[in-house]
Amino acid sequence: MIQEGFSKDKRENIQQEITADFVVTGGGLAGVCAAITAARKGTRTVLIQDRPVLGGNASSEVRLWALGATSHMGNNNRWSREGGLIDEIMVENLYRNKEGNPVIFDTVLLEKVVNEENITLLLNTAVSGVEKSDDRNIESVTAFNSQNSITYTVSAPLFCDASGDGIVAFQAGASFRIGAESKEEFGELSAPDEGYGHLLGHSMFFYSKPAKHPVKYVPPSYALDDITKIPRYQLIRKNHKGANFWWFEYGGRKDTIHETEEIKWELWKVIYGVWNYIKNSGEFEGVENLDLEWVGNVPGKRESRRFEGLYMLNQRDVIEQATFDDAVAFGGWAIDLHPADGVYSELAGCTQWHSKGVYDMPYRSFVSKDIDNLFYAGRIISASHIAFGSTRVMITCGFGGQAVGMAAALCNARNLQPKQLLENGKVNELQNELNKTGQSILDVPIDPETNLLSKAKVSASTSLELSVIPAGESWLKLDVSAAQLLPLRAGEKYSFKARVKAEEVTELEVQLRTSQINRNYTPETILESKAITLNQGEQEIAFGFDTSLDEDQYTFLTFMANDKVSIQESDHLITGVMTVFNGVNEKVSNNGQQTPPEGIGIDGFEFWIPNRRPEGKNIAMEISPAVASFDVSNLGNGFVRPWKSSNAWIADPDDANPSLTIEWDEKKELSEIRLFFDTDYDHAMETVQYGHPEDVIPFCVRNYKISTLEGELIKEVTGNFQTINAIKLDKTLSTNGFKIDVEHPSGNVPAAIFEVLCE
């Protein structure tokens, strides 16, 4: 028994001091990725999270699906899902949780963190104070855990604020902004006026479920009593739930930090009023058995403070796809701004303006200009309000967090401060270390000098030469324009054959298109066009183009819309090859074409987007000469996803036992072999609620083995589903080479490998 008598002095909580190499405040996806990345490089890291679970807005407390540059596959950013650790997390979640249960996603994040021996995780622990060693350096943070009543003092040479509101940076005295900049400061022509508002609000969601019997609903007294106070109330659907109600937003006219509790109460008022409308208004049929399963208790915050770094991203960087020597990540979500009045606004719930492709995010935007040992991650990074409309989404935040974690590890190993990584080429080392983990920084390949494969002879049992995409049973009706996206070679003139069905005599227009910028997938350039007269019925068409490419580039073989015509599809899937359509995706403001008003600095262009599996099949065709963009020369080029070309070795589908052989002229010392497989970087892989057709991406090599040239087994893997497999050898292997035997993922999908990294 513990018994303690009266004390005339006040009692103090238990005090605990922790010393680390790196302290991350905030356990959303940005903070999680920063902490894990640093820890995996041997950096002793403390991750402080004020909630009982990780993930922030992606957690079961808020339940927003996490997305980034793929934008629900509704933009022109092909193969743009973020790589590295955030990809590992999303692929793991897909394998365990293709239905999108947010509680399961919680466990995926928690497991990833607690499995890292170099991370000390403090859940339910809120940072409340900062101590500085001098004007420009943080010495420690103080945090209180409401569950165990312990006050922690956590000290380190390096800190990262990924807290969303920037509690550490704010208390440390760093420069910050709230609201929108003027048009003049950065030349941002789409800067909002007062009528639209300068700040995004919070959102809260609810879930419903059917019961086996009628369920009555009596609203609380504080529920909204007049649904017409929500101007967009007619958008409410009885079968919508969770993130479908992202537009239940409020607070853009308030202090989104200090008035969060008031904002939360207003959102509760809206949700319970909306549910009353669904259940009791008589406007909806078949709702008698619907039950209110869950309502959020924590609002999902969008915007508050943004902190000033060494560079501030702005609208022109996003729309014009600026390039930076210190790029460490990329973004690709639209500039997505919301009216400050939120759910009570007469305006559309959001305004989304897309760029023609993905854009660089520089390291300098993650480094404080004022506090020398402080990084920023997540939605508080150095970006204008307009650019923040794109950088704020969660997978982009996690992607940037990886860059911060790797930078912290390099700084820790070399006793440097964050700014010093910009000196003497050190940022190139940062980029390379990130790329070796799958970051895929735009136009920055893995340095061949850090990959022993570059000194090897690489051969394959076979390589795909794509002359035929085999025909299947299904036909695609050309009620919208469709294109086969192919990685064609410079200097070649290609011809094609396809099978079509016409309901009557008609004409089919076929175009060869490319992007003006070779790294984009917006096919605004028409190289050549053919008009083909069709007879009624099924027939083969043959056509060729006199135009050849000046450089290797993805090209769109485009069949223009004609609702009297269908074209034969294929059931075969091929890495780096896909179909896209001049289609619509209302979730991301895509109506087939972006048509901005004059004078806001936004481009107009067509959207060419894929269909999700099981739709979105390739178009069956014959190609001459064969597309020869899939051989072993792609291995060692440093790119680990389709980018200007396929960048993959693909085995011939008829090769029953595909294999790669890596040979050196002299023995090399190997400690790790890293394989980069295809988990379809074009699939958006939303984390929760959306649901996906499969738990393993069909392009991914499941089974393989690695052996010495003498036949001694090094590693055999069965049932793989991850993008990157790092084979760490128990002891250094001195060898002249090794062989990789792979199995095709299926009869309709040939085996593919993007990169083999040998260290």
CORDA-V79043 format. One line per field, one symbol per residue. ss: DSSP state (h for helix, s for strand, l for the rest). psi: psi as a letter, one per 30 degrees, with the letter a starting at -180 (. if undefined). Layout:
# CORDA-V79043
ss->???
psi->???
This chain:
# CORDA-V79043
ss->lllllllllllllssssssllssssllshhhhhhhhhhhhllllssssllllllshhhllllllllllllhhhlllllllllllhhhhhhhhhhhhlllllhhhhhhhhhhhhhllllssssllssssssssssllsssssssssllllssssssllsssslllllhhhhhhlllsslllllhhhhlllllllllllllllssllsssssllllllllllllllllhhhlllhhhllllllhhhhlllsslllllllllhhhhhhhhhhhhhhhhhhhhhlllllllllssssssllllslllllsslslllslhhhhhlllllllssssslllsssllllhhhllllllssslllllsssshhhhsslllllssslhhhllslhhhhhhhllhhhhhhhhhhhhhhhhhhhhhlllhhhhhlllhhhhhhhhhhllllllllllllhhhlhhhhlsssslllllsssslllllsssllllssssssslsllllsssssssslllsssssssssllllllllllssssssssssllssssssssllllslllssssssslllllssssslllsllllsssslllshhhlsllssllllllllllssllslllllllllslsssssssllllhhhllllllllllllllssllllllllsssssssssssssssssslllllllllllllllllllllllllllsssssllllsssssllllllssssssssssssssssssslllsllsllsslssssl
psi->kkkkakkflklklkkkkkkafkkkkjgaeeeeeeeeeeefggkjkkjkkglfllfbfflffehkkklbffhghgagikhgkkabeeeeeeeeeeefhffhjfeeeeeeeeeeeffjfgkjkjlhjkkflkkkfaegkkelkkkkjfeghkkkjjklfklkjhfefheeeeffgkklkkaklleeeghjfgklleeelgkkallkllkllklglkklkjllfgkkfjfffjfgfffkkfgklbffhfgiklffgljgdfgeeeeeeeeeeeefeeeeeeeffgfkkhgefkkjekkkfkkjkekckkkkafkjkleeeeeghkkkfgkflllflljjlkkffbfgkfllfljkkllfallkjkeffgkkfejfhklklbfgljkleeeefeffleeeeeeeeeeeeeeeeeeefghlleffffkhgffeeeeeeeefggehkkgjlkjffgjfffglkkllelkkjjfkjkkaflkjkhflklkkjkilkkfkjkllklklkkflkakkkkkjllkekfflhjifjjelkkkkkklkaklkkkllkfklkflklkkjjkjlkjgfklkklkgkkkkgklklkiakjffhhjgfkkillkgggkkklkkjllkkkfahllkklkkklkjhggafffkfffkglkjeaegkkklkffjfiklkkkklflkljkfkkkkjljhiffkehkeleeklflfkkffkkeklkkllffgkkekkkkgkflekjjjjkelkkjlfalkjklkkelfgjlkkkekjkk.
